[in-house]
Amino acid sequence: MLIASDVELRVGSRLLLEPTSFRVGGGDRIGLVGRNGAGKTTLTKVLAGEKGPDAGSVSTSGTIGYLPQDPRTGDLDVIARDRVLSARGIDDVLRRLRQAETDMASDEPKTRDKGVRAYARYEEKLHALGGYAAEAEASSIASSLGLANNVLSQPLRTLSGGQRRRIELARILFSGADTLLLDEPTNHLDGDSIVWLRDFLKSHQGGLVVISHDVELVEHVVNKVFYLDADRCVIDIYNMGWRGYLEQRAADERRRKREQANAEKQATALQKQADRFRAKATKAKAAKQMQSRAEKILDSVQGQRKDERVAKLRFPDPAPSGRTPLSARDLSKSYGSLEIFSGVDLAIDRGSRVVVLGLNGAGKTTLLRLLSGVEAPDTGEVVPGHGLRLGYYAQEHETLDLDSSVLENMIAAAPELPEVEARRTLGSFLFTGDDVDKPAGVLSGGEKTRLALATLVVSSANVLLLDEPTNNLDPASREEILNALRNYKGAIVLVTHDEGAVEALQPERVILLPDGVEDIWDVEQFADLIALA
């Protein structure tokens, strides 16, 4: 169980949440919703104990499993399977068993005897933790999330950002925690894995708080909805499922509209009467009372919710370039013994639109990292053409300096841009006032996405490399991205599992990984692969 008592949240001087109390008990499956930047990620960090509230307290009983939007692991040399098993301490027990086996094979009697005793002790401990069946359970969860055995045997540093995030999700689900706090758990999952995750979460007997822009996930899983209203800085609690929440919220909005209209009608009548009374000295006191009553009537009603602000996104007018601003020959990349792809050739012509498809782990993100220069290929070369201006959106936001402020990131992306223009552009991406001075590292996933996209807007890029640009965005912000894709005149290389993004791009060609095959785009031919990508 998890209990929040008078929890208040702030970012700098800005209030995110007024003192609020609620509880998450066994069987509560709560969808935490609200626009980007409302404070959903901040609240889950507080509930998980990652940071303290600005006022109030959070108390817990039982264990907490927390999946942040951008999970970071300290030791990237850890084997992926061991990272999953560490959720129950099984990784340490298995290491000690392997050491005991080595000691048992020693020619030294004391070492051998020590190994025998240690083996018996740790085998008993392994049995108490679930034994080898627990290893099979961990492997099954990982497989359901699209992580093959060859991936589990690799060190974390050799895996893509998406694979590492799925390892962390597998670890949380394997942990058996009483309360799960999951921030955008479907990011980097293919269609089959999302369906499996829905069923897993729906059967979870403990508490659950999930932030997700995957409407089907929250529709199938949640039985309560917490709406974090960014304008009023409160949480509206709906003790019902997703469809009921949508209907009730619409009904609430209609009620507010009626109450607001009636209050304004009453207040207007009183104000008119007060204006007539003010003309007579003997009626001045009565006029003042009427005016005060009118103001109280207006204050007593809860106004209609403001339309949610949306970042206004328009990708830059592309700088002039030659016919083929970007090409690559014979690219290959491996991490340790794991080959990602080899022999990839491509040519990105001016204004061309290319989508990169492949199953999870096929190397889509890796290809964009090579094209952007973030990583070097093992073989082959990336060839910049005449006038190339490259813009790269990384799904893990590696292009942002998390220690620098929002404004400093913007200026670093376009050093020639006057600060006043940088601030104006940031304002159109909903970064106003003190927001521009916040370190990028404290931003939510949606805010980081907006900042990364803002740096592209001022780049004058003529080739955009976009890796899952619609992740972490609310529906309105996602639609802005799709419109920008439709209207951009430069070349785009897009990696996405979002069918709407592919439709907006209207690609001419597709690159299929890991084989690097290039083909003419055919929506019917590749529809199934988009869902699995």
C-alpha positions as CSV (number, residue, x, y, z in Angstrom):
1,M,0.0,0.0,0.0
2,L,1.1,3.6,-0.7
3,I,-0.4,6.7,1.1
4,A,0.2,10.3,0.1
5,S,-0.6,12.8,2.7
6,D,-0.9,16.5,1.8
7,V,1.8,16.1,-0.9
8,E,2.8,19.4,-2.5
9,L,5.0,19.6,-5.6
10,R,6.9,22.5,-7.1
11,V,9.5,23.1,-9.8
12,G,11.4,26.1,-8.7
13,S,8.8,28.7,-7.8
14,R,6.1,27.2,-10.0
15,L,3.4,25.2,-8.2
16,L,2.7,21.8,-9.8
17,L,0.4,20.3,-7.2
18,E,-1.5,21.8,-4.3
19,P,-1.4,19.7,-1.0
20,T,-3.1,16.5,-2.0
21,S,-3.9,13.2,-0.3
22,F,-4.7,9.8,-1.8
23,R,-3.9,6.2,-1.4
24,V,-3.0,3.3,-3.7
25,G,-4.1,-0.1,-2.3
26,G,-4.1,-3.7,-3.5
27,G,-6.2,-4.0,-6.7
28,D,-6.0,-0.3,-7.5
29,R,-4.9,0.1,-11.1
30,I,-4.6,3.8,-11.6
31,G,-4.0,5.7,-14.8
32,L,-2.2,8.9,-14.1
33,V,-3.0,11.3,-16.9
34,G,-2.5,15.0,-17.8
35,R,-0.8,17.1,-20.4
36,N,3.0,17.0,-20.9
37,G,4.7,19.0,-18.1
38,A,1.8,18.7,-15.7
39,G,3.9,16.9,-13.2
40,K,3.1,13.2,-13.7
41,T,6.7,12.1,-13.8
42,T,7.6,14.3,-10.8
43,L,4.8,12.8,-8.8
44,T,5.8,9.2,-9.6
45,K,9.4,10.0,-8.6
46,V,8.1,11.2,-5.3
47,L,5.8,8.1,-4.8
48,A,8.8,5.9,-5.6
49,G,11.0,7.7,-3.1
50,E,13.4,9.0,-5.7
51,K,12.9,12.5,-4.4
52,G,11.0,14.1,-1.6
53,P,7.8,16.2,-1.9
54,D,8.0,19.9,-1.3
55,A,5.5,19.5,1.5
56,G,3.6,16.5,3.0
57,S,4.7,12.9,3.1
58,V,4.5,9.5,1.4
59,S,4.4,6.3,3.4
60,T,4.6,2.8,2.0
61,S,4.1,-0.8,3.1
62,G,5.4,-3.6,1.0
63,T,7.8,-3.3,-1.9
64,I,7.8,-0.7,-4.8
65,G,8.8,-1.5,-8.4
66,Y,9.5,1.8,-10.2
67,L,10.2,2.1,-14.0
68,P,11.2,5.7,-14.8
69,Q,11.0,7.1,-18.3
70,D,14.7,7.0,-18.8
71,P,16.1,4.2,-16.6
72,R,19.8,4.4,-15.9
73,T,21.9,1.5,-14.6
74,G,25.1,2.1,-12.8
75,D,27.2,-0.8,-14.1
76,L,26.8,-1.3,-17.9
77,D,29.2,-4.3,-17.8
78,V,26.5,-6.4,-16.0
79,I,25.0,-9.2,-18.1
80,A,21.4,-8.4,-19.1
81,R,20.1,-11.7,-17.6
82,D,21.8,-10.9,-14.3
83,R,20.3,-7.5,-14.3
84,V,16.8,-9.0,-14.5
85,L,17.6,-11.7,-11.8
86,S,19.0,-9.0,-9.5
87,A,15.4,-7.9,-8.8
88,R,15.2,-10.9,-6.3
89,G,18.9,-11.2,-5.5
90,I,19.2,-14.4,-7.6
91,D,22.1,-13.0,-9.6
92,D,24.3,-12.8,-6.5
93,V,23.3,-16.3,-5.4
94,L,24.1,-17.8,-8.8
95,R,27.5,-16.0,-8.9
96,R,28.4,-17.5,-5.5
97,L,27.2,-21.0,-6.7
98,R,29.5,-20.7,-9.7
99,Q,32.4,-19.7,-7.4
100,A,31.6,-22.7,-5.1
101,E,31.7,-25.0,-8.1
102,T,35.1,-23.7,-9.0
103,D,36.3,-24.2,-5.4
104,M,34.9,-27.7,-5.3
105,A,37.1,-28.6,-8.3
106,S,40.2,-27.4,-6.6
107,D,43.1,-29.7,-5.7
108,E,43.5,-27.9,-2.4
109,P,41.4,-29.9,0.2
110,K,40.6,-26.8,2.3
111,T,39.4,-24.9,-0.7
112,R,37.4,-27.9,-1.9
113,D,35.8,-28.4,1.5
114,K,35.0,-24.7,1.7
115,G,33.4,-24.9,-1.8
116,V,31.2,-27.9,-0.7
117,R,29.8,-26.0,2.3
118,A,29.3,-22.8,0.3
119,Y,27.5,-24.7,-2.5
120,A,25.1,-26.4,0.0
121,R,24.4,-23.0,1.7
122,Y,23.7,-21.1,-1.6
123,E,21.8,-23.9,-3.2
124,E,19.4,-23.8,-0.2
125,K,19.1,-20.0,-0.6
126,L,18.4,-20.3,-4.3
127,H,15.7,-22.8,-3.5
128,A,14.1,-20.3,-1.1
129,L,14.1,-17.6,-3.8
130,G,12.3,-19.8,-6.2
131,G,15.1,-22.0,-7.5
132,Y,15.8,-22.5,-11.2
133,A,12.1,-22.1,-11.9
134,A,12.6,-18.4,-11.1
135,E,15.3,-18.2,-13.8
136,A,12.8,-19.7,-16.3
137,E,10.2,-17.2,-15.2
138,A,12.6,-14.3,-15.7
139,S,13.5,-15.6,-19.2
140,S,9.8,-16.0,-20.0
141,I,9.0,-12.4,-19.0
142,A,12.0,-11.1,-21.0
143,S,11.0,-13.2,-24.1
144,S,7.4,-11.8,-23.8
145,L,9.0,-8.3,-24.0
146,G,10.9,-9.1,-27.2
147,L,14.3,-10.0,-25.6
148,A,15.8,-13.1,-27.0
149,N,18.3,-15.3,-25.2
150,N,21.2,-14.0,-27.2
151,V,20.3,-10.5,-25.9
152,L,20.1,-11.6,-22.3
153,S,23.6,-13.1,-22.5
154,Q,25.1,-9.7,-23.6
155,P,26.5,-6.9,-21.3
156,L,24.1,-4.0,-21.0
157,R,26.6,-1.6,-22.7
158,T,26.2,-3.6,-25.9
159,L,22.5,-3.2,-26.0
160,S,20.4,-0.4,-27.6
161,G,18.6,2.1,-25.4
162,G,15.3,0.4,-26.2
163,Q,16.7,-3.0,-25.3
164,R,18.1,-1.7,-22.0
165,R,14.7,-0.1,-21.2
166,R,13.0,-3.5,-21.8
167,I,15.5,-5.2,-19.5
168,E,14.6,-2.7,-16.8
169,L,10.9,-3.3,-17.4
170,A,11.5,-7.1,-17.3
171,R,13.4,-6.6,-14.0
172,I,10.5,-4.6,-12.4
173,L,7.9,-7.2,-13.5
174,F,10.0,-10.1,-12.3
175,S,10.6,-8.4,-8.9
176,G,7.1,-9.3,-7.7
177,A,6.8,-5.9,-6.1
178,D,3.6,-5.1,-4.3
179,T,3.1,-1.7,-6.0
180,L,4.2,-1.0,-9.5
181,L,4.9,2.6,-10.7
182,L,5.4,2.5,-14.5
183,D,6.2,5.6,-16.5
184,E,5.4,5.0,-20.2
185,P,6.1,1.2,-20.1
186,T,5.1,0.6,-23.7
187,N,7.9,2.7,-25.2
188,H,10.1,0.4,-27.4
189,L,7.7,-2.5,-27.2
190,D,6.3,-4.1,-30.3
191,G,2.6,-4.9,-30.8
192,D,2.7,-8.5,-29.4
193,S,4.7,-7.3,-26.3
194,I,2.2,-4.6,-25.6
195,V,-0.7,-7.1,-25.7
196,W,1.2,-9.4,-23.3
197,L,2.0,-6.4,-21.0
198,R,-1.7,-5.4,-20.9
199,D,-2.7,-8.9,-19.7
200,F,0.2,-9.0,-17.1
201,L,-0.8,-5.7,-15.6
202,K,-4.5,-6.5,-15.6
203,S,-3.8,-9.6,-13.5
204,H,-1.5,-7.8,-11.1
205,Q,-3.0,-8.2,-7.6
206,G,-1.1,-5.3,-6.0
207,G,-1.3,-1.6,-6.6
208,L,-0.4,0.0,-9.9
209,V,0.1,3.6,-11.1
210,V,0.8,3.8,-14.8
211,I,1.6,6.9,-17.0
212,S,0.9,6.0,-20.6
213,H,-0.2,7.7,-23.8
214,D,-1.1,4.2,-25.1
215,V,-4.9,4.6,-25.0
216,E,-5.5,0.9,-25.5
217,L,-3.3,0.0,-22.5
218,V,-5.1,2.3,-20.1
219,E,-8.5,1.3,-21.5
220,H,-7.8,-2.4,-20.9
221,V,-5.9,-2.1,-17.6
222,V,-6.9,0.8,-15.3
223,N,-9.9,0.8,-13.0
224,K,-9.3,4.3,-11.6
225,V,-8.0,7.5,-13.3
226,F,-6.1,10.4,-11.6
227,Y,-6.2,13.5,-13.8
228,L,-3.5,16.0,-12.9
229,D,-4.9,19.4,-13.9
230,A,-2.0,21.6,-14.8
231,D,-4.1,24.8,-14.6
232,R,-5.7,24.2,-11.3
233,C,-2.7,22.3,-9.8
234,V,-5.0,19.6,-8.4
235,I,-5.7,15.9,-9.0
236,D,-9.3,15.0,-10.0
237,I,-9.9,11.4,-8.9
238,Y,-12.3,9.2,-11.0
239,N,-13.1,5.9,-9.3
240,M,-13.9,4.2,-12.7
241,G,-12.2,2.8,-15.8
242,W,-11.0,4.7,-18.8
243,R,-14.3,4.9,-20.8
244,G,-16.2,5.9,-17.7
245,Y,-13.6,8.6,-17.0
246,L,-13.9,10.0,-20.5
247,E,-17.7,10.1,-20.2
248,Q,-17.6,11.6,-16.7
249,R,-15.1,14.2,-17.6
250,A,-17.2,15.3,-20.6
251,A,-20.2,15.5,-18.3
252,D,-18.2,17.5,-15.7
253,E,-17.2,19.9,-18.5
254,R,-20.8,20.3,-19.6
255,R,-21.9,20.9,-15.9
256,R,-19.1,23.5,-15.4
257,K,-20.2,25.2,-18.6
258,R,-23.8,25.5,-17.4
259,E,-22.8,26.6,-13.9
260,Q,-20.5,29.2,-15.4
261,A,-23.2,30.5,-17.7
262,N,-25.8,30.7,-14.9
263,A,-23.3,32.4,-12.6
264,E,-22.3,35.0,-15.2
265,K,-26.0,35.7,-15.9
266,Q,-26.7,36.3,-12.2
267,A,-23.6,38.3,-11.7
268,T,-24.3,40.5,-14.7
269,A,-27.8,41.2,-13.5
270,L,-26.5,42.2,-10.0
271,Q,-23.7,44.4,-11.6
272,K,-26.3,46.2,-13.7
273,Q,-28.4,46.8,-10.6
274,A,-25.3,48.0,-8.7
275,D,-24.5,50.4,-11.5
276,R,-28.0,52.0,-11.3
277,F,-27.8,52.2,-7.5
278,R,-24.3,54.0,-7.7
279,A,-26.0,56.9,-9.4
280,K,-27.8,57.7,-6.1
281,A,-25.8,58.6,-3.0
282,T,-28.4,57.0,-0.7
283,K,-27.9,53.6,-2.5
284,A,-24.1,53.6,-2.5
285,K,-23.9,51.0,0.3
286,A,-26.4,48.7,-1.4
287,A,-24.5,49.0,-4.7
288,K,-21.3,48.0,-3.0
289,Q,-23.0,44.9,-1.5
290,M,-24.4,43.9,-4.9
291,Q,-21.0,44.2,-6.5
292,S,-19.5,42.1,-3.8
293,R,-22.2,39.5,-4.1
294,A,-21.7,39.3,-7.9
295,E,-18.0,38.7,-7.4
296,K,-18.7,35.9,-4.9
297,I,-21.1,34.2,-7.3
298,L,-18.4,34.2,-10.0
299,D,-15.8,32.9,-7.5
300,S,-18.0,30.1,-6.2
301,V,-18.2,28.3,-9.5
302,Q,-15.4,26.1,-11.0
303,G,-14.7,27.5,-14.4
304,Q,-14.4,25.4,-17.5
305,R,-11.0,23.7,-18.0
306,K,-8.7,25.7,-20.3
307,D,-7.8,24.2,-23.6
308,E,-4.5,22.4,-23.1
309,R,-1.6,24.3,-24.5
310,V,0.2,22.6,-27.3
311,A,3.7,23.2,-28.6
312,K,3.6,24.8,-32.1
313,L,5.9,22.8,-34.2
314,R,7.2,23.5,-37.7
315,F,10.3,21.9,-38.9
316,P,12.9,24.4,-40.4
317,D,13.0,25.5,-44.0
318,P,15.8,23.3,-45.3
319,A,19.1,24.9,-46.2
320,P,20.1,24.5,-49.9
321,S,22.0,21.2,-50.7
322,G,23.3,19.1,-53.5
323,R,21.2,16.3,-55.0
324,T,22.3,13.7,-52.5
325,P,23.2,15.4,-49.2
326,L,23.8,12.1,-47.3
327,S,24.9,8.6,-48.3
328,A,26.6,5.6,-46.7
329,R,28.4,2.6,-48.0
330,D,28.9,-0.9,-46.6
331,L,28.0,0.0,-43.0
332,S,28.3,-2.7,-40.3
333,K,28.1,-2.6,-36.6
334,S,28.6,-5.2,-33.8
335,Y,28.7,-5.0,-30.0
336,G,31.0,-7.7,-28.7
337,S,30.0,-10.9,-30.4
338,L,26.5,-9.6,-31.2
339,E,26.4,-8.5,-34.9
340,I,23.7,-5.8,-35.4
341,F,23.9,-5.5,-39.2
342,S,26.4,-5.5,-42.0
343,G,26.7,-4.3,-45.6
344,V,24.1,-1.5,-45.4
345,D,24.2,1.0,-48.3
346,L,21.9,4.0,-48.7
347,A,21.6,7.3,-50.5
348,I,19.3,10.1,-49.1
349,D,18.4,12.4,-51.9
350,R,17.3,16.0,-51.4
351,G,13.7,16.0,-50.1
352,S,13.4,12.2,-50.0
353,R,11.3,10.4,-47.3
354,V,12.6,7.1,-46.0
355,V,11.3,4.9,-43.2
356,V,13.5,2.3,-41.5
357,L,11.8,-0.9,-40.4
358,G,12.8,-4.0,-38.6
359,L,12.1,-6.1,-35.5
360,N,13.3,-4.9,-32.1
361,G,17.1,-5.2,-31.9
362,A,17.5,-5.2,-35.7
363,G,19.6,-2.0,-35.5
364,K,17.3,0.8,-36.4
365,T,18.5,3.2,-33.7
366,T,22.1,2.1,-34.3
367,L,21.8,3.0,-38.0
368,L,20.6,6.5,-37.2
369,R,23.4,6.9,-34.6
370,L,26.0,6.0,-37.3
371,L,24.4,8.4,-39.9
372,S,24.4,11.2,-37.3
373,G,28.1,10.6,-36.3
374,V,27.3,9.8,-32.7
375,E,28.9,6.4,-33.2
376,A,31.4,5.1,-35.8
377,P,30.7,2.1,-38.0
378,D,32.9,-1.0,-37.7
379,T,33.2,-1.0,-41.5
380,G,32.1,1.3,-44.3
381,E,31.7,5.1,-44.2
382,V,29.0,7.8,-44.0
383,V,29.5,10.4,-46.7
384,P,28.2,13.9,-46.2
385,G,27.1,15.5,-49.5
386,H,27.3,19.1,-50.7
387,G,25.6,21.5,-48.2
388,L,24.5,18.8,-45.7
389,R,22.9,20.3,-42.6
390,L,21.9,17.4,-40.3
391,G,19.3,17.4,-37.6
392,Y,19.1,14.3,-35.3
393,Y,16.4,13.5,-32.8
394,A,17.5,10.7,-30.5
395,Q,14.8,8.7,-28.7
396,E,16.9,8.6,-25.5
397,H,17.6,12.4,-25.8
398,E,21.3,11.9,-26.0
399,T,21.6,15.1,-28.0
400,L,20.6,17.1,-24.9
401,D,23.1,18.2,-22.2
402,L,21.2,17.2,-19.1
403,D,23.4,19.4,-16.8
404,S,22.8,22.6,-18.9
405,S,19.7,24.6,-18.8
406,V,16.9,24.6,-21.4
407,L,18.1,27.9,-22.8
408,E,21.7,26.8,-22.8
409,N,20.8,23.7,-24.8
410,M,19.0,25.9,-27.3
411,I,21.9,28.3,-27.8
412,A,24.3,25.4,-28.1
413,A,22.2,24.0,-31.0
414,A,22.2,27.4,-32.8
415,P,25.1,29.6,-31.5
416,E,24.3,32.3,-34.1
417,L,20.7,32.6,-32.8
418,P,20.1,35.8,-30.7
419,E,19.0,34.9,-27.2
420,V,15.7,36.8,-27.6
421,E,14.9,34.6,-30.6
422,A,15.9,31.5,-28.7
423,R,13.5,32.5,-25.9
424,R,10.7,33.2,-28.4
425,T,11.1,29.7,-30.0
426,L,11.2,28.1,-26.6
427,G,8.0,29.9,-25.7
428,S,6.3,28.3,-28.7
429,F,7.4,25.0,-27.2
430,L,5.8,25.9,-23.8
431,F,9.0,26.8,-22.1
432,T,8.3,30.3,-20.5
433,G,9.6,32.4,-17.7
434,D,11.8,30.5,-15.3
435,D,11.3,27.2,-17.2
436,V,14.2,28.2,-19.6
437,D,16.6,28.2,-16.6
438,K,15.7,24.6,-15.5
439,P,18.4,22.0,-16.0
440,A,17.4,19.7,-18.9
441,G,17.9,16.7,-16.6
442,V,14.9,17.6,-14.4
443,L,12.5,17.7,-17.4
444,S,9.8,15.0,-17.9
445,G,10.1,12.7,-20.9
446,G,7.5,14.8,-22.8
447,E,9.4,18.1,-22.0
448,K,12.7,16.6,-23.1
449,T,11.0,15.6,-26.4
450,R,9.8,19.2,-26.8
451,L,13.2,20.6,-26.1
452,A,14.9,18.2,-28.5
453,L,12.4,19.1,-31.2
454,A,12.9,22.9,-30.5
455,T,16.6,22.5,-31.2
456,L,15.8,21.0,-34.6
457,V,13.5,23.9,-35.4
458,V,16.4,26.4,-35.3
459,S,18.8,24.1,-37.0
460,S,18.1,24.8,-40.7
461,A,18.6,21.1,-41.3
462,N,18.0,19.7,-44.7
463,V,18.2,16.1,-43.6
464,L,16.3,15.0,-40.4
465,L,17.1,11.7,-38.6
466,L,14.1,11.1,-36.4
467,D,14.1,8.2,-33.9
468,E,10.6,7.6,-32.4
469,P,9.7,11.3,-32.3
470,T,6.2,10.7,-31.0
471,N,7.2,8.8,-27.9
472,N,6.2,10.4,-24.5
473,L,3.8,12.9,-26.2
474,D,0.1,13.5,-25.4
475,P,-2.3,13.2,-28.3
476,A,-2.4,16.9,-29.1
477,S,1.4,17.2,-29.2
478,R,1.7,14.0,-31.2
479,E,-0.7,15.6,-33.8
480,E,1.6,18.6,-34.1
481,I,4.6,16.3,-34.9
482,L,2.5,14.5,-37.6
483,N,1.6,17.8,-39.2
484,A,5.2,18.9,-39.1
485,L,6.2,15.7,-40.9
486,R,3.6,16.3,-43.6
487,N,4.8,19.8,-44.3
488,Y,8.6,19.6,-44.0
489,K,10.3,20.1,-47.4
490,G,13.7,18.5,-46.6
491,A,14.7,14.9,-46.4
492,I,13.6,12.6,-43.5
493,V,14.9,9.3,-42.3
494,L,12.3,8.0,-39.8
495,V,12.4,5.2,-37.3
496,T,9.0,4.6,-35.6
497,H,6.5,2.0,-34.5
498,D,3.7,4.7,-34.8
499,E,1.6,3.9,-37.8
500,G,0.2,7.4,-37.8
501,A,3.8,8.8,-38.2
502,V,4.5,6.6,-41.2
503,E,1.2,7.7,-42.7
504,A,2.1,11.3,-42.2
505,L,5.5,10.9,-43.6
506,Q,4.2,9.2,-46.8
507,P,7.6,7.5,-47.4
508,E,8.9,6.8,-50.9
509,R,11.3,4.1,-49.8
510,V,11.8,1.6,-46.9
511,I,15.1,0.2,-45.5
512,L,14.6,-3.2,-43.9
513,L,17.1,-4.2,-41.1
514,P,19.2,-6.1,-40.3
515,D,19.7,-7.1,-44.0
516,G,19.8,-3.5,-45.2
517,V,17.4,-4.2,-48.1
518,E,16.0,-1.1,-49.7
519,D,12.6,-1.3,-51.4
520,I,9.8,0.9,-52.7
521,W,7.3,1.7,-50.0
522,D,4.1,-0.3,-50.1
523,V,1.8,0.3,-47.2
524,E,-0.1,-3.1,-47.6
525,Q,3.2,-5.0,-47.9
526,F,4.8,-3.6,-44.8
527,A,1.8,-2.9,-42.5
528,D,2.4,-5.9,-40.3
529,L,6.1,-5.0,-39.9
530,I,5.2,-1.5,-38.7
531,A,3.2,-2.9,-35.8
532,L,6.2,-5.2,-34.9
533,A,8.8,-2.5,-35.3
